[in-house]
């Protein structure tokens, strides 16, 4: 065998062995505004996840970095929910109307807009996936 053929054969073997184990990156989480998200949830028949946050909130940033960048969380949310993000400082009237007092505050809402449940504070990715799957059964 010529050196060129050996190199090609080696490359093919490496690709066959390595590529099946390579994970494909998941795209970003699809965030919507409150009004748009609620309308989409209703029209698409999907539950809505609402994340209330603020720029100054340390645990909100922790959720953003850890939970909302976790590939399993991103894939599950994008597939099964409409994700809504509400900055309580910029949308203070909405936050006041809904009674948001602590951040982060995470709501789970039915397709028709009925609040199914909520959880305040930071939620780690593994716990968050369990909650999402449980809410999705409702």
Helices and strands as residue ranges (DSSP letters): H 3-18, G 19-21, E 31-32, H 34-44, E 47-53, H 58-62, I 63-67, H 71-80, E 81-87, H 92-98, E 105-109, E 115-120, H 125-137
